[in-house]
Amino acid sequence: MLAAMTEQVLYEERDDIAIITLNRPEKKNTLNNEVIQGVADGVDVATKSRDVAAIVLRGAGDTLTAGYDLTSHAAGARWDTPYGTKGPEPREGAWDPVRDYQFMGNNVRRFMKIWECPKPVLGEIKGWAVGGATDLILCCDLLYMASDAHIGYAPSRIYGTPTTMMWVYRLGLEHAKQFLLTGRAVDAETAHRIGLVSQVCEPDELAATIETDAQRFRHIPANQLALNKLLINQAFENMGLRTSQMLGTFFDGVTRHTEEAYRWVEEFDEKGFRQVIRERDAPWEDYGERPR
């Protein structure tokens, strides 16, 4: 079965697996409301399908996703919050932290459908998985990474905090701080060494490898998989995962409404989006290349 959850998210069932593909390659599969909802809907469909033993999440083109579509935000686009709120329409430039939290919290709830899905979800990382991309992909159960790919949370430098907060639960304290305080991109070799990903593959072997491994789950009863996943996840729930997500989601809104953040976004029009990003990242380009 091949279908489209939206124009920007494709859904396919074959060989006992479901494949959910972010299909916005001309925009590096950046996340907008349609993409996020399409992924959530795809997980729901795969969960209900008797023919699906496991799910593969990937991106079309040369990258998984470059995170949230900041260019649309900078241009003034606004996503409606999922709940109606009683009160006056906010004045120009005003920030309503509750409205912001509802909006970002709705994204987190949709990302967490991957975590809550009773079937294994395997994430395919190629090219880049940056910023909000990590809020999505780190909810997967197993991660497979191309040898030339990178993953990181550059918004740590300005304009964000992780909302699903999976970094700290997938890594130990030292590595979580190393990569979240600096925003440093993690290469595939390092990601595998520190336990962030399950397997590193050559780029041209990545898709076949992850699909083959996903198909192996058909040999395990679905209820056995569901119970084991629930048991493992519950250990992290007991360590305060949901509380961390609440704080991460709220703090994300705070970081986007500081004076520094406002001035940073204003530079998009003055210098161009790509140049502003380059200037943010330039001091960290050789970080990690130092002798150890």
N, C-alpha and C positions, 0 to 999 in steps of 0.2 A: 504494500500500500504506500503510495506517495501522495502527499497532500501538503498544503501550505497552512500553517497556523495563522500567519499573516503574510503579506507580500515579502516581509523581511525575515521570516523564520520558516524554514522548511521542515517537514516531518515525514519520515519514511520508516516503514517496517519491513524487514527482510531478514531471513536467516535467524529468526528468534530474537532479534534485537530491534530496538527503535533508535533511529538516528535523528537528532535534533540539530539543525544547522542554522547558525546565524548567517543570514543571507543579505548582507549589506556591504559587500566587498569594496565598492567605490568609496565608502566612508570608513574603511578599516573595521567594519562591523561594530561601530560605536553604538553604545546603548542609548536607546530612547524608549519611550513608553511602549511603543508597538513591539520592539524587540523583547523587552522584559516580559510583557504579557504573553507574547508568542512562546517564549521558553516555558513559562509557567503552564500555559495551556498544553504544550507538548508533553510535559511531565505528567499532567493529569491524564491525558489520553493514553500514554504508555503505561501508566499505573493500572488503568482499567482494562487494558488489552490482555487477553488470555494468551496471545501469541508472543508476548514480549517477556524475555527473561532478564534483560538488562538494557541500559540506555547509554548511548554515546552522545556526548555534547561536543560540537566542533564549530568552527567558523569557515565560511566560504572564502576562497582566495588565499592570500599569503599570510594571514594573521588570524588569531582567535578573535580578539577584540581589543581596540585601543581605549576601552573604558567609556565613560559617559561622553556624550556628544556635547562638548563644551562650546563648540561654535554656535550651536542652536541656542544655547542658554545665553551666550554673549550677545546674540542678535535680538534677544528680548523674548524668546519663546518661553511659555510658562505652561507647565503641566498642572492640571487641576488636581487638587487633593481628593482622596477617595471618600471623604466624608464632608457633608455640609456643616458649616459652622455658623452659629448665630452671632451677628455683630456687624459692624460697619465694614464696607470695602476698604482694605488697607490703602493708606495714602501712598503716593509715589515714593519709592525708596524705603518704605517702612518694612521691617522684618517682624513677622509673627512667628515666634519659635514653635508654637504648637502646630500651626499650619505646616511649617517646614518639617517638623517631626512626623506629622501624619503622612506627608508626601514621601519622605525618605523611608519611613517605616513600612509603607506599602510596598516599596521596592524590596526591602529586606524580607518581608513575608513571602514575596514571590520568589526571591532567590532561595529561600529556605524550603520551598517545595522540593528542591533537589535533596536536601538533607533529610527531609521527612518521608520521601518516597520509599516504599518498602522494597523496591528493587535497586540493585547496584547501579550507580550512575558513574560512568567513566568519562573524565574530561580530557580533551585533546588540545594540547598547547603547542601552537606553532606560531612563528613570527614573534608577536608580542602579546602579553596579557598585562595590561597596565591599569593602575588605579581601580576604578569601579569594576573592571574585568575580574579583579581578584576577589571582590565581594561575591561575584557570581561563581567563578570556577572553583574556588576553594571550598565551596559547599559540596563538591563532588566527593564520592567515596574513594576513587583512585584516580591519579593523574598520570598521564603519559605525555612526554615532552620531546619535541624535536631537538636534536643536538645543537642546532643553531638558534634556538628560541630563547626568549628572556621573559621573566615575570617580575613585577615590582609594583610598589605603591608610591610613585613619585609625588602624588598630592600631599604626602607627609611634609614636603618642603613648604608648601602653601596650598590652601584651598581644599583641605579634606582630612578626614580620619576614616579608617575602615569601618564600615557599618555592620557587616556580618561578623567582623572581628575573628575570623578563622585563623589569621596568622599566628596569634599567640597560642592557639590550641593545637595547631599542626606543628609548631616549632617550640623548642625550649626557650627559656627567658632570654638567654644571651643572643640567640639568633633572631628572635622576634624584635628585640631592641636594635640589633645591628641593622636590620633592613627597614624597620618602621621609623626609627628616628632619623635615618639618613635618606630614605627613599631610594636607596641603591637598587638597581636592577640585578636580579639573580640569574646567572647563566645556568644552562641545563646541567652542566657537570656539578656545579655547587648545589643546585636544587636537589639533585639525587643524593649527593654526599650528606646533606643535612636532613634528609628524609622528607623533603617537601613534595617530591614526586616519586611515583613507584618505579618508573622505567623511563630511560632515555633511548630514543631511536633515531636512526638516520631519517632526515626529512621525507625521503621518498618511500620509507617503510612504515612511517608513523600510522597512517590510516589503516593499513592492513593489519598491523600488529594490534592496535586497540580493538578493532572489530573481531579479530580472532579470539582475543582474551575475553571480550564481552560475550561471545557465543558460548564459551565454556560454562557459563552460569546456567545454561539450560539443563545441565546434568545434575544440578542441585535443586531439591524441592523449593518452590517459591516461599513456603512458610518457614523453612529453615533459614533461607536468606533473610527474610523479613525479621525474624526473631534475633538473629545474630547482629544485623545492622542496628536494630533498636537497642540491643544490649550495649553495643559499643558506643552508640551516640548518647545513651543515657549517662554514661560515665562522664562525658563532657558537659551534659546538661547539669549534672550534679556539681560540677566545678564552676558553675555560674555563667555558662555561655549566654543565656538569654539576658542576664543583667549586663554583661559586657556589651552585647549588641544594643541594648537600650542606650547605654552611655555613648557608645561609638556613633550611633545614629544621631543623637542629640548634639554631640560635640562636632560632628561633621557640619551641621548647620551653623554652629558658632564660628567655625573656622572660615566659612564662606561669607561671613558678615562682619569681619574685622576691618579696620581701616586699611590694613595691608592688603587684604583680599579685594576690597573695592578698587584700590589703586592698581592692583595686578590685572584685574579684568579690564579696567579702563585702557590699559596698555595694548589690549588686543586691537583696538581701532587705531592706535597711534603707530604701532610697530608691526602689526600683523600677528596672527595667532602663533604661527610656527616660530617666529623670532622670539616671542615672549617665552615660549616653552624652552627654546634653546638656551636662553639666558638663565632660566631657572635651573636647568640641568647642568650647565657648563662646569660649575665648581666641583661637580661630583663625577665627571666623566672618567677620571683615572682612579677613582676610589675603588679599592679592591684589587688593584694591580700592583700594590706595594708588596715588597717581600714580606713573608711571614716567618 
